[in-house]
């Protein structure tokens, strides 16, 4: 009993889970976002921000409801498997794990590049900085959730300090930016585009900035009272991130106006204009910590995703092997090795871009799971949306709309990946799956 109580205390509380969710979303994109979306609409990009927040919340609400049915790791994999069976669960799980490993390699490389930008003398060792980061985080993760939890919460708070500092100070300069005409004309469209086209392109960029919220349910088993706390943490983290994003964009526009188009570091330049050179340095450090935080979250989430799939019998059982700290040691090692190989290959960057589109392989089945799991008559999830089926269908429509903005090669790649995992499933488990379906019938 004492051991169980100790293990429970080592897990994330609601506040810790919310910080984990914030950390999973906020990366370096927050520091580049203002210029990118400004290009499509000008100051009216703030409207696109609000619209996109509503779209992201639709998906987040779907995740929040179905998360309430489960108290173990796995996220979208668990939801899809419970709703639609092993075949869909296998595809969602294996592709989800592969996508996050690719993304981790990209994030590690991103951290190395930011570090080299800050300390140019380390340029010859850029690749090795990324490799060392992955290895170090894997070692930390092998000591169990308590060590990972402390490290994750600490780095999340550290990354939020410069962001919150900018937001709090910038609020007092927004009125001055309005008076200076930095918000007029409010709508500034690119040549040849109408308002809806500008809104569509801006919404796509903003949506990418929110990617990562789906990581929280993946580690549900590492949280106290997950059926109650995971849904709350998902919604709270999205609301907090949305508020920070909106105020950062508004504060940057207030300071730079059209000048935002002439810089690759808009937030740094805006903060430098407010408090001097130290402002740019603070934001640069914040960006480095921010990407470091994403790497920390990935190092904890990715192995547990693979472990969850193995525990349900859809990957070899060795992936579920745990050490004395209850850390999925084999999955930690394999995930880390694959991420290192991607970094060392230098060819993963295109795959990292494609992996963004592939995340919808988790989003769409999760949204549809809202309808399927309600029909199964499972125990009340604790959080149940009003008009849940309508919100689920709307989430799927929005997802398909956003996916349609991707290039044809990305769409072909995603379809190809689904075909490969589908064939792999039938090679490995086809007979077993058909037998289980007959038993269920």
C-alpha positions, -999 to +999 in steps of 0.1 A: +000+000+000+029+023+009+045+017-025+013+023-043+008+056-024+044+066-032+039+058-069+007+079-070+024+109-054+052+107-080+026+112-108+015+145-123-012+164-104-038+185-123-015+216-123+015+194-133-005+178-161-016+213-173+020+224-174+029+193-193+002+201-219+014+237-222+050+224-227+039+200-254+023+228-275+046+258-271+078+256-290+100+278-311+069+285-334+055+310-309+085+333-316+081+331-354+043+330-356+036+367-357+054+374-390+041+342-407+004+348-401+007+386-406+017+380-442-018+366-450-041+392-433-021+419-417-035+429-382-066+410-391-045+379-384-058+383-348-092+373-361-077+343-377-061+335-344-095+336-326-112+315-353-084+289-352-086+287-314-122+276-318-112+250-344-084+236-321-108+236-292-132+213-312-105+187-315-093+193-279-129+187-266-131+154-285-098+143-269-110+155-235-142+135-237-127+102-249-098+106-224-123+103-196-130+066-205-094+056-199-069+057-171-038+044-189-012+055-214-018+055-252-040+085-261-054+083-296-042+047-299-063+036-270-094+055-282-092+042-317-086+006-306-116+007-282-139+024-307-129+006-340-108-024-331-073-036-335-068-028-371-075+010-368-058+010-334-026-005-349-025+021-377-031+050-354-007+037-328+023+027-350+020+058-373+015+080-342+047+066-327+067+069-359+055+105-364+065+115-329+100+099-332+105+119-365+093+151-348+117+144-318+146+142-342+136+175-358+131+192-324+166+180-313+181+194-344+162+226-339+176+229-304+211+224-317+206+251-343+193+276-318+222+268-295+247+273-323+230+306-331+236+317-296+271+303-293+286+302-329+318+286-318+299+253-314+289+252-351+312+222-359+295+202-332+259+211-342+248+175-349+265+161-318+246+186-296+214+171-309+226+136-303+238+144-268+205+160-260+185+129-270+208+105-251+208+127-220+170+130-220+166+092-226+189+086-195+168+109-174+136+093-186+150+058-176+149+068-140+111+069-140+082+094-141+092+112-109+125+123-123+109+132-157+081+150-140+104+173-120+125+180-150+095+187-173+077+210-148+110+229-141+118+235-178+082+244-186+082+271-159+115+283-172+103+286-207+071+304-196+090+331-177+103+351-208+070+345-226+049+358-198+073+387-192+068+398-228+030+394-227+027+413-194+049+442-206+036+443-242+000+447-229+008+482-218+021+491-253-009+478-274-028+511-270+002+530-281+005+508-312-031+515-320-026+552-317+006+549-339-015+533-367+002+499-365-032+482-367-044+501-397-055+492-422-068+463-402-071+439-432-040+437-454-044+410-481-017+396-503-020+404-540-045+381-557-061+368-526-095+374-510-103+375-473-113+338-471-081+327-488-061+348-464-080+334-435-075+298-447-037+302-451-034+320-418-055+294-400-034+266-413-002+282-399-018+289-365-031+253-363+004+240-368+015+261-338-010+242-316+001+207-326+012+188-296-019+190-274-026+153-283+005+143-263-012+148-229-035+118-231-006+096-242+009+097-207-025+095-189-012+066-169+015+089-153-012+113-139-032+112-107-069+105-113-065+106-151-102+101-159-109+134-141-077+154-146-067+146-182-098+163-198-094+193-175-057+196-183-063+194-220-089+223-220-069+244-195-036+241-214-053+250-247-070+281-232-037+293-216-017+287-248-044+305-268-043+335-246-005+337-247-004+333-285-030+361-290-012+386-267+022+378-282+009+385-318-010+416-306+021+429-287+044+423-317+021+440-341+017+470-317+055+475-317+065+467-353+034+473-375+043+465-411+079+462-400+071+427-388+075+416-425+111+427-425+125+405-397+130+368-391+129+374-353+097+395-348+092+388-311+128+394-302+128+427-322+096+438-305+109+431-270+142+449-279+122+479-289+104+479-256+132+473-231+164+474-251+190+448-262+184+427-232+149+420-244+161+403-276+185+382-255+158+371-231+135+360-259+164+341-276+171+323-244+134+316-241+133+301-275+162+278-266+145+267-234+112+263-252+125+239-278+144+221-250+111+217-232+095+201-262+124+177-264+118+169-227+081+162-233+088+140-263+114+120-245+088+111-219+058+106-242+072+087-272+085+056-254+052+053-234+033+054-266+052+024-279+049+007-245+011+012-245+008-004-280+029-034-268+009-038-236-022-042-258-005-069-278-001-050-311+037-046-308+062-072-296+060-075-258+097-064-254+085-028-261+065-030-228+095-042-207+101-019-177+130-014-154+129-011-116+118+025-119+087+015-139+102+032-170+096+014-204+133+009-208+133-009-242+110+016-258+131+044-244+162+029-260+146+021-293+129+056-296+162+073-287+182+053-311+158+060-340+158+097-332+196+098-331+198+080-365+174+105-380+195+134-367+227+118-380+212+110-414+205+146-420+176+135-443+148+137-418+137+173-423+114+166-452+099+138-432+094+162-403+073+185-425+053+156-437+047+143-402+026+174-394-001+162-419+002+126-406-009+138-371-044+140-385-043+102-385-047+106-347-071+135-348-098+122-371-102+087-354-103+104-320-131+127-331-150+098-345-144+078-313-167+103-295-196+089-314-185+052-314-177+051-277-210+067-267-228+040-286-209+013-268-225+024-235-193+026-215-191+041-180-197+078-179-164+095-189-169+123-164-166+150-191-193+148-217-198+174-244-232+188-253-239+182-289-209+158-288-216+140-321-221+173-339-188+186-326-171+153-335-183+155-371-175+192-373-140+184-361-135+158-389-147+183-415-123+210-402-095+185-402-101+175-438-103+212-447-069+218-432-054+187-447-066+199-482-043+229-479-013+205-478+007+197-509-002+167-531+031+150-523+024+152-485-011+137-490+003+109-512+030+102-486+003+100-458-018+076-478+012+055-486+022+053-449-013+041-440-011+014-467+023+002-454+011-001-418-021-018-430-002-044-448+021-048-418-009-054-396-023-082-418+011-098-421+017-098-383-018-100-369-043-105-397-054-140-387-055-132-350-075-101-358-101-120-379-104-146-352-110-119-325-136-103-346-155-136-350-154-142-313-168-107-307-195-113-333 
